[in-house]
Amino acid sequence: MTNADPSGAKLISLERTRQQKQEGYHISHDAAHDSGELGRAAIGYIASALKIDRHEHIGSQFPADWDFKPKDTIRDLVRAGALIAAEIDRLRRKNTR
């Protein structure tokens, strides 16, 4: 890593923006996942990054319809961070209504 490389926080922000612009995961999409799916998906990516069995830790609670595509340690952690950010934003919007 060099000083020119983005920080972890910046990578997460860039991934969240990518999810919104390229994947279409906007506010309405996130709002539909109001049973903890975003957080559980983040756990799945964290488990992948740490090389632990996600089924052992969250079992069948992982969103069944989720397009889970683990990559490598850093990418999985970045995706997890972006999903956590999405869940935080969803909860904040819900609490301001």
N, CA, C and O of each residue as an XYZ file, in Angstrom:
388
protein
N       0.846     -1.183      0.000
C       0.000      0.000      0.000
C       0.885      1.238      0.000
O       1.881      1.314      0.720
N       0.506      2.184     -0.806
C       1.223      3.455     -0.850
C       0.308      4.557     -0.324
O      -0.880      4.332     -0.093
N       0.865      5.733     -0.139
C       0.055      6.860      0.320
C      -1.027      7.232     -0.682
O      -2.023      7.855     -0.314
N      -0.844      6.859     -1.937
C      -1.824      7.173     -2.977
C      -3.007      6.202     -2.963
O      -4.059      6.506     -3.525
N      -2.849      5.052     -2.336
C      -3.929      4.069     -2.287
C      -5.038      4.556     -1.355
O      -4.766      5.166     -0.320
N      -6.292      4.281     -1.731
C      -7.391      4.716     -0.863
C      -7.399      3.947      0.459
O      -6.990      2.787      0.528
N      -7.870      4.618      1.492
C      -8.005      3.997      2.810
C      -9.136      2.978      2.788
O      -9.910      2.914      1.832
N      -9.224      2.190      3.839
C     -10.311      1.231      3.959
C     -11.667      1.910      3.942
O     -12.599      1.433      3.295
N     -11.777      3.026      4.656
C     -13.044      3.763      4.688
C     -13.416      4.261      3.292
O     -14.585      4.223      2.909
N     -12.442      4.719      2.546
C     -12.697      5.198      1.183
C     -13.114      4.040      0.279
O     -14.026      4.191     -0.535
N     -12.455      2.883      0.413
C     -12.834      1.712     -0.385
C     -14.277      1.306     -0.111
O     -15.009      0.940     -1.030
N     -14.686      1.372      1.155
C     -16.059      1.030      1.519
C     -17.024      2.029      0.893
O     -18.059      1.642      0.350
N     -16.690      3.302      0.967
C     -17.528      4.337      0.364
C     -17.652      4.137     -1.146
O     -18.742      4.249     -1.707
N     -16.538      3.843     -1.791
C     -16.563      3.598     -3.237
C     -17.409      2.373     -3.577
O     -18.135      2.379     -4.572
N     -17.322      1.325     -2.759
C     -18.115      0.116     -3.000
C     -19.598      0.398     -2.820
O     -20.420     -0.091     -3.595
N     -19.948      1.177     -1.813
C     -21.352      1.509     -1.591
C     -21.897      2.297     -2.787
O     -23.016      2.055     -3.240
N     -21.109      3.225     -3.286
C     -21.504      3.998     -4.464
C     -21.659      3.083     -5.674
O     -22.608      3.227     -6.445
N     -20.731      2.140     -5.843
C     -20.820      1.179     -6.937
C     -22.096      0.351     -6.821
O     -22.790      0.134     -7.814
N     -22.405     -0.113     -5.609
C     -23.611     -0.911     -5.405
C     -24.855     -0.129     -5.824
O     -25.773     -0.680     -6.432
N     -24.870      1.138     -5.495
C     -26.033      1.959     -5.835
C     -26.112      2.233     -7.329
O     -27.177      2.092     -7.929
N     -24.996      2.622     -7.934
C     -25.013      3.030     -9.337
C     -25.047      1.858    -10.305
O     -25.783      1.894    -11.291
N     -24.263      0.821    -10.040
C     -24.168     -0.294    -10.985
C     -25.153     -1.414    -10.688
O     -25.665     -2.049    -11.610
N     -25.421     -1.661     -9.424
C     -26.300     -2.776     -9.055
C     -27.738     -2.329     -8.806
O     -28.643     -3.162     -8.747
N     -27.958     -1.020     -8.660
C     -29.302     -0.518     -8.418
C     -29.778     -0.690     -6.988
O     -30.984     -0.687     -6.739
N     -28.870     -0.840     -6.051
C     -29.238     -1.040     -4.646
C     -29.414      0.317     -3.968
O     -28.553      0.783     -3.221
N     -30.553      0.928     -4.254
C     -30.871      2.256     -3.749
C     -31.698      2.156     -2.469
O     -31.883      1.073     -1.915
N     -32.180      3.285     -2.023
C     -32.935      3.386     -0.772
C     -34.115      2.416     -0.747
O     -34.325      1.729      0.252
N     -34.883      2.350     -1.826
C     -36.061      1.479     -1.844
C     -35.666      0.009     -1.736
O     -36.358     -0.778     -1.091
N     -34.567     -0.353     -2.360
C     -34.072     -1.728     -2.255
C     -33.683     -2.036     -0.819
O     -34.071     -3.069     -0.272
N     -32.920     -1.141     -0.210
C     -32.469     -1.360      1.164
C     -33.651     -1.408      2.133
O     -33.660     -2.208      3.068
N     -34.638     -0.557      1.909
C     -35.807     -0.503      2.789
C     -36.566     -1.821      2.798
O     -37.182     -2.182      3.801
N     -36.524     -2.536      1.685
C     -37.233     -3.814      1.592
C     -36.560     -4.902      2.435
O     -37.166     -5.933      2.727
N     -35.324     -4.667      2.815
C     -34.588     -5.645      3.629
C     -34.618     -5.200      5.088
O     -33.615     -4.752      5.642
N     -35.796     -5.336      5.694
C     -35.996     -4.816      7.048
C     -35.987     -5.904      8.123
O     -36.461     -5.690      9.238
N     -35.446     -7.064      7.778
C     -35.359     -8.155      8.760
C     -33.915     -8.550      9.038
O     -33.629     -9.694      9.388
N     -33.016     -7.596      8.879
C     -31.616     -7.855      9.183
C     -30.810     -8.469      8.058
O     -29.668     -8.880      8.266
N     -31.395     -8.538      6.855
C     -30.699     -9.176      5.743
C     -29.377     -8.501      5.394
O     -28.389     -9.177      5.108
N     -29.357     -7.169      5.417
C     -28.120     -6.467      5.067
C     -27.013     -6.801      6.060
O     -25.878     -7.058      5.661
N     -27.332     -6.800      7.331
C     -26.346     -7.138      8.351
C     -25.896     -8.588      8.263
O     -24.713     -8.884      8.427
N     -26.839     -9.495      8.005
C     -26.458    -10.901      7.894
C     -25.614    -11.149      6.654
O     -24.708    -11.982      6.679
N     -25.898    -10.439      5.573
C     -25.058    -10.566      4.379
C     -23.648    -10.055      4.680
O     -22.663    -10.637      4.227
N     -23.557     -8.964      5.445
C     -22.241     -8.451      5.848
C     -21.488     -9.502      6.657
O     -20.286     -9.692      6.469
N     -22.189    -10.179      7.551
C     -21.564    -11.246      8.345
C     -21.036    -12.341      7.427
O     -19.958    -12.885      7.665
N     -21.782    -12.664      6.391
C     -21.336    -13.686      5.439
C     -20.024    -13.300      4.772
O     -19.130    -14.133      4.622
N     -19.908    -12.035      4.372
C     -18.664    -11.590      3.752
C     -17.519    -11.512      4.758
O     -16.372    -11.793      4.411
N     -17.816    -11.136      5.988
C     -16.777    -11.132      7.028
C     -16.302    -12.559      7.279
O     -15.102    -12.807      7.391
N     -17.236    -13.485      7.366
C     -16.874    -14.893      7.573
C     -15.994    -15.385      6.427
O     -15.013    -16.093      6.655
N     -16.342    -15.015      5.205
C     -15.531    -15.414      4.052
C     -14.125    -14.827      4.161
O     -13.138    -15.520      3.917
N     -14.037    -13.552      4.526
C     -12.730    -12.898      4.647
C     -11.864    -13.554      5.716
O     -10.646    -13.654      5.569
N     -12.504    -13.995      6.786
C     -11.771    -14.610      7.896
C     -11.615    -16.114      7.741
O     -11.052    -16.788      8.603
N     -12.127    -16.627      6.624
C     -12.036    -18.064      6.324
C     -12.703    -18.921      7.396
O     -12.174    -19.949      7.817
N     -13.887    -18.465      7.827
C     -14.671    -19.259      8.770
C     -15.991    -19.623      8.094
O     -16.432    -18.939      7.170
N     -16.602    -20.676      8.550
C     -17.826    -21.177      7.948
C     -18.988    -20.272      8.322
O     -19.398    -20.231      9.482
N     -19.520    -19.547      7.347
C     -20.624    -18.630      7.635
C     -21.860    -19.381      8.120
O     -22.635    -18.849      8.915
N     -22.049    -20.604      7.650
C     -23.209    -21.385      8.079
C     -23.127    -21.727      9.557
O     -24.151    -21.814     10.236
N     -21.916    -21.922     10.056
C     -21.729    -22.221     11.481
C     -22.120    -21.026     12.345
O     -22.602    -21.200     13.464
N     -21.912    -19.807     11.829
C     -22.158    -18.616     12.632
C     -23.530    -17.999     12.418
O     -24.107    -17.443     13.352
N     -24.059    -18.087     11.215
C     -25.391    -17.524     10.991
C     -26.349    -18.537     10.376
O     -27.542    -18.266     10.248
N     -25.843    -19.678     10.002
C     -26.686    -20.774      9.512
C     -27.650    -20.365      8.432
O     -27.281    -19.674      7.483
N     -28.871    -20.787      8.573
C     -29.878    -20.539      7.551
C     -30.392    -19.110      7.591
O     -31.239    -18.739      6.778
N     -29.899    -18.302      8.516
C     -30.340    -16.912      8.584
C     -29.747    -16.061      7.467
O     -30.211    -14.947      7.226
N     -28.717    -16.580      6.779
C     -28.152    -15.831      5.664
C     -29.242    -15.694      4.605
O     -29.927    -16.670      4.299
N     -29.412    -14.499      4.042
C     -30.491    -14.319      3.064
C     -30.405    -15.333      1.926
O     -29.426    -15.358      1.179
N     -31.421    -16.155      1.802
C     -31.414    -17.259      0.841
C     -31.321    -16.769     -0.598
O     -30.713    -17.427     -1.442
N     -31.918    -15.621     -0.878
C     -31.928    -15.125     -2.251
C     -30.749    -14.200     -2.548
O     -30.693    -13.584     -3.613
N     -29.815    -14.103     -1.615
C     -28.683    -13.196     -1.781
C     -27.703    -13.753     -2.801
O     -27.411    -14.949     -2.808
N     -27.207    -12.891     -3.651
C     -26.230    -13.266     -4.665
C     -24.845    -13.192     -4.019
O     -24.110    -12.225     -4.220
N     -24.501    -14.205     -3.255
C     -23.252    -14.217     -2.479
C     -22.106    -14.665     -3.363
O     -22.052    -15.811     -3.810
N     -21.184    -13.733     -3.608
C     -20.037    -14.013     -4.467
C     -18.755    -13.595     -3.757
O     -18.228    -12.514     -4.022
N     -18.252    -14.428     -2.867
C     -17.015    -14.051     -2.176
C     -15.854    -13.924     -3.162
O     -15.797    -14.630     -4.168
N     -14.937    -13.015     -2.855
C     -13.788    -12.765     -3.726
C     -12.502    -13.065     -2.961
O     -12.083    -14.218     -2.859
N     -11.887    -12.027     -2.431
C     -10.672    -12.186     -1.639
C     -10.868    -11.433     -0.325
O     -11.876    -10.751     -0.141
N      -9.921    -11.556      0.569
C     -10.082    -11.019      1.923
C     -10.457     -9.538      1.919
O     -11.435     -9.148      2.556
N      -9.697     -8.720      1.214
C      -9.966     -7.288      1.244
C     -11.296     -6.962      0.571
O     -12.079     -6.184      1.116
N     -11.566     -7.530     -0.586
C     -12.838     -7.263     -1.271
C     -14.031     -7.696     -0.426
O     -15.050     -7.007     -0.384
N     -13.902     -8.838      0.247
C     -15.003     -9.294      1.092
C     -15.222     -8.353      2.268
O     -16.365     -8.079      2.633
N     -14.144     -7.853      2.866
C     -14.289     -6.906      3.972
C     -14.875     -5.583      3.483
O     -15.681     -4.967      4.180
N     -14.480     -5.149      2.306
C     -15.026     -3.917      1.736
C     -16.526     -4.090      1.479
O     -17.314     -3.200      1.799
N     -16.917     -5.209      0.916
C     -18.346     -5.466      0.682
C     -19.116     -5.503      2.004
O     -20.213     -4.954      2.107
N     -18.535     -6.147      3.001
C     -19.181     -6.190      4.314
C     -19.366     -4.779      4.859
O     -20.430     -4.444      5.380
N     -18.337     -3.959      4.738
C     -18.433     -2.584      5.214
C     -19.507     -1.796      4.492
O     -20.236     -1.023      5.114
N     -19.612     -1.984      3.187
C     -20.633     -1.284      2.408
C     -22.038     -1.743      2.808
O     -22.967     -0.937      2.860
N     -22.186     -3.029      3.088
C     -23.481     -3.539      3.543
C     -23.827     -3.002      4.929
O     -24.987     -2.692      5.201
N     -22.843     -2.891      5.792
C     -23.072     -2.312      7.117
C     -23.492     -0.850      6.963
O     -24.425     -0.400      7.627
N     -22.809     -0.111      6.093
C     -23.182      1.286      5.851
C     -24.619      1.375      5.337
O     -25.371      2.253      5.758
N     -25.003      0.478      4.437
C     -26.370      0.469      3.917
C     -27.372      0.210      5.033
O     -28.427      0.842      5.081
N     -27.051     -0.711      5.925
C     -27.955     -1.019      7.045
C     -28.055      0.163      8.003
O     -29.143      0.478      8.485
N     -26.940      0.816      8.281
C     -26.968      1.997      9.148
C     -27.859      3.071      8.526
O     -28.704      3.653      9.207
N     -27.670      3.328      7.241
C     -28.483      4.339      6.556
C     -29.957      3.956      6.575
O     -30.817      4.810      6.790
N     -30.254      2.678      6.352
C     -31.651      2.216      6.373
C     -32.280      2.465      7.727
O     -33.403      2.961      7.819
N     -31.551      2.118      8.784
C     -32.070      2.301     10.144
C     -32.256      3.786     10.474
O     -33.238      4.166     11.111
N     -31.331      4.599     10.048
C     -31.439      6.040     10.305
C     -32.649      6.623      9.588
O     -33.372      7.440     10.158
N     -32.877      6.214      8.346
C     -34.060      6.693      7.626
C     -35.331      6.237      8.318
O     -36.280      7.008      8.459
N     -35.349      4.993      8.748
C     -36.524      4.439      9.425
C     -36.808      5.203     10.720
O     -37.965      5.482     11.034
N     -35.766      5.539     11.463
C     -35.925      6.219     12.754
C     -36.305      7.686     12.624
O     -36.771      8.286     13.592
N     -36.115      8.277     11.444
C     -36.465      9.684     11.266
C     -37.886      9.863     10.743
O     -38.359     10.991     10.605
N     -38.559      8.770     10.454
C     -39.951      8.858      9.960
C     -40.915      9.043     11.098
O     -42.122      9.137     10.876
